[in-house]
């Protein structure tokens, strides 16, 4: 029988090795959750309590600017992790919202168990370090991209790049043009 966490375990296997016993141990610390379209995993002012791995669907992280407009800053698609690291790590109120763009199924890796899991499975420290390095590099590229293009041109190119993400993201991207 296939594990309900198979996509996450396959993602981890791309970067580090877990024995079957270690994979079983990890799964005892994880939970799954289905989020309805437009439902929030996190709202501004709440303290983030977990890291979310998208099994199916799409999440978005956004903020509400001073004019009351929503500004999407990140999408979390299948096989991606998404969280508010500042809120999660410092246990401070978030400045962001995390919302399901479409019905989405996630794996929750709760902060309250992370240290224990990382002590028992130290190779996951390497896994998360690699992912954070990739994320930091992508963020720098995105900033360079945004500063080097006009606003309209950046929106059009971003829309073209993100059209294939998911049906819900595609409808949001069309709204940006």
C-alpha positions, 0 to 999 in steps of 0.5 A: 500500500502506498503511503499517504505521504508518498509525494513528500517522501519522494521529494525528500529522497531527491536530496537525502536518503531515509531508510524505510524505518526513518520514513515511517518515523517521520510519518508519525510526526506529520498530519494531512489537511485539506483546505477548501478554495479561498480558505486560509491556513494563516491570516495576518496577525496569527502566529504560524505554527507549521511548515506546509508541503503541498501534495495537491492544489495550490496555495498563495502567500499574500499581503494587504497593502495600505490601500486595501489591495491584495498583493500575491507574493508567492505561490506554493504549488504541488511538491513545494513547501510554503510557510511564513518563516519569520512568524514560524521561527520567532513565533511572532504574528504574521504579516501575511496570509496563506490561502488556498487558490483551489482545494488543496491538500497539504502535509503539516510539519508542526513547529512543536515537533520539528526539533525532535524530528531533526534530532532523530533524523539529522539528514533532514537538516541537510534537506531543509538547508538545501531547500532554503538555499534554493529559495534564497537564490530564487528570491534574489533572482526575483528581486533582480527580475522585478528591478530590471523590468518595467512594472507592466512588462514584469507582470506580463512575463510573470504571468506567462511563466506562471500560467502552467502552475494550476487552474486557480493560479492561472485565473489569478495571473489573468487578473494581473494583466 
